Amino acid sequence: MFNLVNPDTLPAPASNYSHIVEVPEGARLVFLSGQVGIDAGGRCADDFSSQCNQVFGNIKAALAAMEMQMSNLVRLNAYLTNADDVSEFRDIRDAWMEGHAAASTLVMVPALAAPNWVVEIEAVASQSK
């Protein structure tokens, strides 16, 4: 479905992502707003790992509502408030992505919209019509 490209004219990806993801002509695109570590009941965990897993659970639920799955993701933009969480973020992301290597950006920010949020991820997914 997607053309995942890592040309030898660019450095190898630092972890499991693709430098380029080409979406086929006529494919359906879905844009997900930034997801944070809040569950459907409005609860937010205190620790990074729990929040990060909840974020990916929310992404998976949003995709399911659109009859898509994690392998439909073409782009992730992740925002973390603590650089010490980068390695754990990559491990959690890779587990949820199950080998799928969407294009990905990771940005360190001083804060998110609520003081207890430590990770937020927005995403783009695509599916052939």
C-alpha positions as CSV (number, residue, x, y, z in Angstrom):
1,M,0.0,0.0,0.0
2,F,2.7,2.5,1.0
3,N,6.0,3.1,-0.5
4,L,8.4,3.3,2.5
5,V,11.7,4.9,1.4
6,N,15.1,5.4,3.1
7,P,17.4,6.5,0.3
8,D,21.1,6.0,0.7
9,T,21.5,9.7,0.2
10,L,20.1,10.3,3.7
11,P,21.5,8.9,7.0
12,A,19.9,5.7,8.2
13,P,16.9,6.2,10.5
14,A,17.9,6.4,14.1
15,S,15.1,3.9,15.0
16,N,12.1,2.3,13.4
17,Y,10.7,4.9,11.1
18,S,10.9,5.8,7.4
19,H,12.3,9.0,6.0
20,I,9.7,9.0,3.3
21,V,6.2,7.5,3.1
22,E,4.5,7.8,-0.3
23,V,0.7,7.4,-0.3
24,P,-0.8,6.0,-3.4
25,E,-3.0,8.3,-5.6
26,G,-6.6,8.3,-4.6
27,A,-6.0,7.0,-1.1
28,R,-8.2,8.1,1.8
29,L,-6.4,10.3,4.3
30,V,-7.3,10.6,8.0
31,F,-5.8,13.3,10.3
32,L,-5.8,12.6,14.1
33,S,-5.6,15.5,16.5
34,G,-2.9,15.3,19.2
35,Q,-3.7,12.4,21.6
36,V,-2.6,12.6,25.2
37,G,-2.5,10.0,28.0
38,I,-6.2,10.4,29.1
39,D,-8.5,7.3,29.0
40,A,-12.1,7.4,28.0
41,G,-13.1,8.0,31.6
42,G,-11.0,11.1,31.8
43,R,-8.2,9.6,33.9
44,C,-4.6,10.4,33.3
45,A,-1.7,8.3,34.7
46,D,1.2,10.0,36.5
47,D,4.1,8.2,34.8
48,F,5.5,8.5,31.3
49,S,5.1,4.8,30.4
50,S,1.4,4.6,31.3
51,Q,0.7,7.9,29.5
52,C,2.6,6.9,26.4
53,N,0.8,3.5,26.2
54,Q,-2.5,5.3,26.7
55,V,-1.7,7.7,23.8
56,F,-1.0,4.8,21.5
57,G,-4.2,3.1,22.8
58,N,-6.1,6.2,21.9
59,I,-4.6,6.4,18.5
60,K,-5.5,2.7,17.9
61,A,-9.1,3.4,19.1
62,A,-9.4,6.5,16.8
63,L,-8.1,4.4,13.8
64,A,-10.6,1.6,14.6
65,A,-13.4,4.2,14.6
66,M,-12.3,4.9,11.0
67,E,-12.0,1.2,10.2
68,M,-8.2,1.5,10.1
69,Q,-5.3,0.0,12.1
70,M,-1.8,1.0,13.2
71,S,-0.4,-0.2,9.8
72,N,-2.4,2.5,8.1
73,L,-0.3,5.2,9.9
74,V,1.8,7.2,7.5
75,R,3.0,10.0,9.9
76,L,3.5,10.5,13.6
77,N,4.5,13.8,15.3
78,A,5.4,13.2,18.9
79,Y,6.0,15.8,21.6
80,L,7.7,14.9,24.9
81,T,8.4,17.1,27.9
82,N,11.5,15.2,29.1
83,A,14.4,14.2,26.9
84,D,15.2,11.4,29.3
85,D,12.0,9.6,28.0
86,V,13.2,9.4,24.4
87,S,14.5,5.8,24.6
88,E,11.4,4.5,26.4
89,F,9.2,6.4,23.9
90,R,10.9,4.6,21.0
91,D,10.5,1.2,22.7
92,I,6.8,1.8,23.3
93,R,6.2,3.2,19.8
94,D,8.0,0.3,18.2
95,A,5.9,-2.2,20.2
96,W,2.6,-0.6,19.2
97,M,3.7,-0.2,15.6
98,E,4.6,-3.9,15.3
99,G,7.3,-3.3,12.7
100,H,5.4,-0.7,10.7
101,A,7.8,2.2,10.0
102,A,5.7,5.3,9.5
103,A,7.4,8.7,8.9
104,S,8.0,10.1,12.4
105,T,9.1,13.3,14.1
106,L,10.0,13.6,17.8
107,V,10.1,17.1,19.4
108,M,11.1,18.1,22.9
109,V,8.8,20.8,24.3
110,P,8.9,22.6,27.7
111,A,5.2,21.8,28.4
112,L,1.9,20.6,26.9
113,A,-1.6,22.0,27.4
114,A,-2.0,20.5,30.9
115,P,0.8,20.5,33.5
116,N,0.6,16.7,34.1
117,W,0.7,15.7,30.4
118,V,4.2,14.4,29.4
119,V,3.5,13.1,25.9
120,E,1.3,14.0,23.0
121,I,1.1,12.5,19.5
122,E,-0.7,13.6,16.4
123,A,-1.0,11.3,13.4
124,V,-1.9,10.9,9.8
125,A,-3.3,7.6,8.4
126,S,-4.1,6.5,4.9
127,Q,-6.1,3.7,3.3
128,S,-6.7,2.7,-0.3
129,K,-10.3,3.4,-1.4
